[in-house]
């Protein structure tokens, strides 16, 4: 590795360049290079599921980081629900936003967020890239879905505000995302550039409503989206657009902006919507010049070379004038200001009484149960057929989901099979029916309205076995089907537990 000698004294450009980066890393303990860069000025560190084994291990890891830099921001992408890093290996103890929106009890939303924040704070995480404030106006959205509180802007707004209040009551900074709104997209920005073709009036009446509520609730950070909104900027995605960040988000209300003065952090700069077109070094500089204060990087990039390359790209941009030194200094100052807030509020979680069952309570209340004509209760161990679509990158493919494990506890002897699209498109339903035998079938689906293969397979199963129980663990857009239909509004572990309880209670 080439060693680059740079001036990292306080107040220098190089130190400021490190301050604005939020990198990930590999391993469950801090590598030497990361500790070195923290000492040189790195302001934040991001934790992903690869860094997490147990709460105790995370607490040791964050203590290791703070032994070098006491005010470091330790960030995690912990939404609860389908997107969990802290409980990636077993499933979340909290339902996601769609379940909370289905209940629409602000006291409950606040309590769930406070308990999640308490657990984060307990293991040393003080910055959460959550909640999603996106209005899920396109039911076919491949990346938001159950991560949104819903499709109604006012419902999303009030629950976003309650979530921000709950999370920050534990001393964990909230980061609402994905500005100016990722809900009306049919493309996942992890893979390509989404485009939202709506006019300004629609944006203000729909996408921006939850963000205004979040700002009013005092959110400490806003995350930008890698989406193209021609009504705001016909050329550049939100993360790289001065019109979106410095204009709309920062501009005073009297000038048609939202008047936000807190931290702006980018979505993962290595996501293809930015990286494939601009590259991460150029994208980083463009984001800072546009008004971003911190650069999230590390979902897939987690080495020292990446950090050094981004640091040097920022320094070079200041030297050649493409990034004003004042803009970098302003960005670094906002990162440090948030670090001060977390230091001042690091004991806040101690005032929150542990609420270990609040997540399960919310999941139970979020269930929507429809009984078909002639439904008869399960009498023996069922066969669980899990129709499994490809997971999006935000959710990942590590976290287990479904109802099989909980049904096996309640109905010993439960069997299960996983079904994915075949080369012909639809899974072999005859094989499924043969595997089920005389057992009742519990068909578990996820966003059946988005997957033609899943909808066809489910229809064939129901035609052959009309007594099938259907559990929808995604957005319940399709009409209820089956002898018993349970919509959980998410696939968190507690959602599966609540659904299994409901199936057992129907005996």
Buried (B, 14 or more C-beta within 10 A) or exposed (E): EEEEEBEBEEEBBBBBBBBBBBBBBEEBEBBEBBBEBBEBBBBBBBBBBBBBEEBEBBBBBBEBBBEBBEBBBBBBBBBBBBBBBBBBEEBBBBBBBBBBBBBBBBEBBBBBBBBBBBBBBBBBBBBBBBBBBBBBBBBEBBBBBBBBBBBBBEBBBBBBBBBBBBBBBBBBBBBBBBBBBBBBBEBBBBBBBBBBEBEEEBBBEBBBBBBBBBBEBEBBBBBBBBBBBEBBBEEBBBBBBBBBBBBBBBBEEEEEBBEBEBBBBBBBBBBBBBBEBBBBBBBBBBBBBBBBBBBBBBBBBBBBEBBBBBBBBBBBBBEEEEBEEEBBBBBBEBBBBBBEBBEEBBEBBEEBEEBEEBBBBBBBBBBEBBEBEEBEEBEEBBBBBBBBBEBBBBBBEEBEBBBBBBBBEBBEEBBBBEBEBEEEEBBEBEEBBEBBEEBBBBBBBBBBBBBEBBBBBBBBBBEBBBBBBBBBBBBBBBEBBBBBBBBBBBBBBBBBBBBBBBBBEBE
